[in-house]
Amino acid sequence: MSASRTRGLIGASLVVAVLGVTAACGDESGSSGPAAQPTPTPTPTPTLPTASATPPTPSGTPSTDCPETITAVRKSVDAAVWGKGTAKSAFQPVSVTICQYDAKASGQDYATVTTKRTTKQATDLFALVNSAKPQPKKPGFCTKELGPTYVLRFTDNDRGVLSYTAEAFGCHRLVATSFEGQGKPGDLAAPRATTPELLKSLGLR
């Protein structure tokens, strides 16, 4: 074999060896690229509550026993003339309906609790109302406490209805506000202040 052919075979063998090493090691030129970065999760925008266009539902429901809203009840009490009226009422009740309004009642709220008493219970409650001393002037000092408002609707044998409003808070006013029907109560009793005995009785169920 000639020397030139021998050199050619050796060169070819070297090329094949180099290519094999390159194939085994792979390409280190950075074909894998940089590591993938995590995609940031967007922060959800909080949903703000929207104001309702529907007015609040009044507490309680109107009834024939307790037909007035708290606004109407307070208006009647505010219209009372202090120092005017009888010391005691001659009305003779046989039953009473007690309409209780929540301490925070306002606007068109109605009574939320209705209690009825008959015979002796009604006359005993009326005696507590009559025994309270009339006041010559509107109370000048009123506390900021909260408490219920009571409307007492006394009924006699002639179906007359004599109504009182009693406050268990603030000025503690006790006012005869109206008379309806054919009974004969005489003049409305003069405005006065509620007594602890009366409020205790009204708190009973």
Disulfide bonds with the S-S distance in Angstrom:
Cys66-Cys99 2.00
Cys142-Cys171 1.76
